[in-house]
Amino acid sequence: MWKKTVIVALLVIILSVGTVYAENSLQTVYHVYVDDKPIGTVENKETVNSFLNDYKNEAEKNHENWELTIDEKVTFESEKVFSPAKEEDKVIEALRKEVSLAVETVQLKVSDQTVAHLPNQEKADQVVKKLKETHVKPEILEKVEERKMENEAVEVSQGEESVVDVWLTSPLSFEKNKVAPTQVNTVEEAVSRIQNGESFSKELTKSDFMKTHSTADDLLDANNGPLTDIIVQKKEREVIKLEHKVEVNNTDKLYEGEKKVEQEGKDGEKEIHKQITIRNGTKEKEETLKEEVIDEPVKKVILKGTKEIPSSGTGDFEWPAVGGSITSKKGERWGREHKGIDIAGVEDRTIKASDHGEVKVAEFQRGFGNKVVIDHKNGYETVYAHLSKIDVEPGQTVTRGESLGVMGTTGNSTGVHLHFEIHEKGSVKNPLSYVSK
């Protein structure tokens, strides 16, 4: 009996030692799977993990600030074997073919239509900013956004306009999505697609955006016009001129044909507060919010003469020029009689009727040049010679002080001056007996 027991014990010892030896001789290996597809066996998981990290890190050098990941699921299953196969190179080669990089992006949608994929939210926000800047200057947009953040009221100076708000008519939304690096868009590409009405009309699967051989541009559909309109709203304080009115009143204190300004006119001003809506650069609507007269206009009042012009003079003569001095008097000159006086040295060369009367002569005569003769219908006549221009005509009734023409040097003249004579019943008189400055 005891011998049987000894034999059993020896067998147990031998089996135990054999098992320990076998276990010590086995080696752990790892079967590698890509999305549940076996690609080979490695002795160390670090071999795979190191390759994947290097693969991702190398790609990140070319895509700064992109969040890259391995799109496929890589898993391991361990097993103990006596003689592991050397498959590391095979596994690495399979990983190069089977795994792909994906970018964590922000998918931009306009009215639920996918338009582009941006590498991060900052770039997505820049798309909105760039769209708005197509119709307002960056510095103006910045002020608008700051004012909205601070909830400040819009201040508009008189005679100026200010942008109140800028917005998009179609809502832009953002969602997280993974795409191949070739499918990631720039801000400029996203803006261009929105402006040109390009979007993905069908519901695309993840695999559509994971194509690495090309971009997904072939899946884009063109719409009619831009996917969203840009609205710019402005406020304006416009100042417009209020033209003054002119009132003409008759008066018998002035002769017919005479006018006198009794009150000078002045234009006024009105301020108009407007709200202007501009769609895609074209004015769509203009509303008047308020009108206010800030300066009332002042009417101009003109007096118009109705008093009948007398056809005969008063016999009371006035100086026929605007200032000036006498350069030659009546009397003997150069061996012959000088029948009147010469007046020169004036700034205003207007020649005036010395008294009421009727124009008898208004013509050019040899010696006198341009000459005007007024019959005062009371026995007196006055003569005005050497004019450069005549403003009256024969038969015209004129009043004392009315313009007859312009001082000149026509005819036989030694310079710019007026030759002035007074006759009474055909007899030449000395003008200085009747007029003085």
QUILINLIN-V903863 format. One record per helix or strand of 3 or more residues. SS is the DSSP state (h for helix, s for strand). FROM is the first residue (numbers start at 1). LEN is the number of residues. Records with the same first field share a line. If there is no record, write none. Layout:
# QUILINLIN-V903863
SS = FROM-LEN / FROM-LEN
This chain:
# QUILINLIN-V903863
h = 2-24 / 45-18 / 88-11 / 121-13 / 138-13 / 181-3 / 187-10 / 206-4 / 216-4 / 431-3
s = 27-8 / 37-6 / 68-3 / 74-8 / 101-10 / 113-6 / 161-8 / 172-8 / 198-3 / 220-3 / 230-13 / 246-10 / 259-5 / 268-12 / 282-14 / 300-8 / 325-4 / 331-3 / 336-3 / 341-4 / 350-3 / 357-9 / 369-7 / 380-11 / 403-6 / 417-8 / 427-3
